[in-house]
Amino acid sequence: MKRNDFTMTGINKAGRTYRAWTKEGVRNWITYVLHHPEAMQEIHLHLVDQNIKLSALMFSTTPGPKTAENLNMGTCEGLPCHDICYAIRADNFRPSAMLANMENLLMIKFALPRAIVEFRTALTKYKVRCEKAGMPVKVRWHQAGEFIPEDSYLLDRMAEIFPDVKFYGYTKRDEYYVKYYNHPNVNILWSAWRGMEIPETVLACGPLKAFFVEFKDGHNEYMADFIKDRKRVRRCPGLIKGEFACNKCKFQCERSLIIIAHEH
């Protein structure tokens, strides 16, 4: 069977036939691939290239704990935030996002050498576009999902191949925060919220680099509008008040959403 065999066929208002993914179709396709390794040849890496002036090249894997819903492919097993995770919500409402994240996970687990080649090719093209636009080249690691050994290795290889590219992301796994704390071109922040216990291994690295979030609607993560003790935190001096943007670096999620705690 082929990848398209698992999609749904429909007819749009113009009378043209189209194919679309459903959650059931995604799960059936991924299950088929897991039982038929030769089908891996139809899978390629999904990298999201959003508006070049506002965002970055983004890489994601399957969010959440391992459940029947995600075929036990969740990368966030044991973490406390799955009940309010925006990425799980996106997967539930957008089968195409669920498909991309699952295929990325399959790529790095079962076809890592090919994933490295495809990532390098995509990032090389993205660099050319950024340079033409006069913009810095940035890659967000894990718009969805969490670190596992395979994608940490992929990040290591990309950071080595592209030493002039800034890679950034967020984690709730202390071993990866510690690993990348002093990395020259990888900036991984500790993802936390008020009242969350921060591991001693994280605090021992030095000044805490953390992204504090506030839960406002029971589902999504938002930047905390305030911290109880303002004397212990500072923000990027270019932060535009009331906006997720920065006058200094003009880049959402890079400095404008960072709150650095000088002590815990």
N, C-alpha and C positions, 0 to 999 in steps of 0.2 A: 504493500500500500504506500501511497505518496502522502506528503504533508497536506496537500490541498484536499485530500479525500476526507479529512476530518473537519473541514469547514462547513458552514451552512450556506446554502445558495439562496439568493433572493432576487427580486426585481425592484429596481428603484422607480421613482416617479417618471423618469424619462423612458422607462421601459427597457432599461439595460440590466443585464444580469450581473450580479456581484457576489463575491464570497466574503463571509464574515465569520469570526470566531465566536463560539459560545464557551462558557465555562466547562460544560460537559465535553465539548469538542477538544478543548485544551487538555483536559485530564486524560481523555482517551488517546490523544496523540502522544503525550509525554509517557503514558503507560506503554504504548506501542514501542516507543524508542528504547525504553528501559529493557524491553524483552527482545528487541531486534537491533543490536548494535550497529548493523549496517545502515540503519536509518539516520544515524548521527551525521551522515554526509549531507543531509538536507538542512541541518541546523547551522546557523551562523550567529556571530556575536551581535547583540543589539546594544548600540550606544546612542543615547539621546543627545542630539545636537540642537539645543534651543537657540533663541535669539542671541546672536554672537555678542551683542553689546551688553546684555543683561545677565547671561548665565554662563554655562560651561558645558563641556562634553561630560556626560554623566553615565555612570556604570552602576547597574543594580543586579541584585539576585533576589530570590524568594524570601519575603519577610515573614515574621511570625514564628511560633514554635512548630514543631513537626506534628501535623494533624492529617486526618484523612482528607480534609478539604484541599490541602496542598500536596497530597501524595507523600507525606512525611519528608518533604523537601525544605521545610522552613529552616532558616539559618540562625534564628534568634532563640533557640531552645534554652530555657532556663532564665531568660531575661524578664523583667517585671512589667514591661510596657505594652504587651500585645493587646490588652483590652482597649487601649486608646490610640493604637498605631494608625497613622494616616495612610501608610503604605499598604497595609492589609485592606483597609477600606477601598483604596484605589484598585487593588487586585479584584476585590469582590464586585466592583461596579464596571471594571474595564477588563474584559477577558484578554484583550490584546496586551495589556500591561502584565497580566498574569503569565501569558505565554512568553513574553520577552524575558521576564525575570527567571522563569523556569528553564528556558533554553540557555540563558547565560550560565545558570548553575550547572546544567549538564555539560556545557562546553568546558568550563574550568575543571570539572571533576573527571571528565572522560576524554577530553580532547584539548588538554592544556597547551600543547605546542602550537596547535592551530589557532587557539584563542590568542596567544601571544602575537602571532603573525597578523591576525585580523585587527587586533587592537593597535598594533604598531602602524599598520596601513591607514586606519581611520584617524589616528591621532596625527600622523604626518600630514594628511589632507586638512585636518582641522587647524593645524599650526599655520599652514599657508593662508587660509582664510583669515585667521586672527592677525597675522602679520600684515596682510593687505589692508585690513580695517584699522590697523594701529592699536590693537587690543592685546592685553596679556593673555597667554595661553594657560587655561586652568582646567583641571579635571576633577569633578566631584566623584569620590568613591562612595558608593552605597547611598544613592538617593533612596533606595529600598534595600532591606537586608542587612546582615551583619558580617563581620569578618569570620572567615574560616581559613584553614591553612592554605588551601589552593588559591584563593583570591588574594591572600596576603603575598603569596609568591608572585602572582601576576603583577601586583602593585610594585613589588620590589624590582621586577624586570623592567617595567615601564619607567619607573623612576631612574633606573640605571641607564636605559636607552635614551631618555629625554631629561637630562639633568637641568635643562633650562625651563622645564614645565613645572608649574606648581600644582601638586595634587593635594586635595584636602577632603576631609570627611569627619564623621562623628562616630563614636563607639561607646558601648556600655561594657565592653570587655577590657579589663585592665591590662591584660598581657599585650594587647595591640596598642593601647595608649602608651604604655611604657616603651614598647619596641620603637615607636616612631617619634618619641618625645623630642629628640634632638636631631631628627633627620633633616638634611639640608633642603630638600624640596618636597617633603611630605609633611603636612600639618594635620594631625588627627586630634580632634577635640574630644574631651569627655562630655558625653551627653547626660545631663542631670536635671533634676528639678528640686525645688526647695524641700528640705526634709529628707532627701535621699542620702543614704549613708555612702560616703565616698571611700573606697578601699585605701588602706594605708600605702599599698604599692603605688597608687596613683599620686597620693600626696607627697610621697618620698621623692618624686622626680624633680620637684621644684615648684615654682609658682604655677598654680592650677590653670590650665587652659581648658575652659569649659563653656559649653553652650547650655544655658539654663532655659528650660521651656516651661510654659504655663498651660495647663489644661483648661480650656474654656467651654468647649461644647461636648465633652465626653468622647470625642473621637480624634480631633486634630491636635498637633503640637504647635504651640505658638511661643514666640520669644517672650520671656517674662518682662512685663512692663516695669517692674521694680523688684528690688531685692530688699529684704527687711533692713539689713545693715549696709547702707550705701558706702560707708567708709572702707569696706573690705573689697569693693569691686571698682572697676573702671571700664569704660567703653572706648571704642575707637574714637579719637578726637574729631573725625570727619563725619560722625553719625548724624544723619538728618533726623531731627526730632519728629517722632510719630510715624516714621517711614522705615521700611526695611531696605534702606539704601544708604550709601556713604559718599560724601563729597570728596573724600580723600582718595579712595581707591575705585569708586564707581562700580563696585561689584557686590551684588547681593550674596549673602551667606559667607563671604570671605572674612571681612573684618566687622561689618556692621552688625552681625549677629553674635559676635564673640563678646563674652563678658569674662574678664580675667580676674579671678579671686586671688588676692595676694596672700591670704591665709584662709584656713578652713575653720 
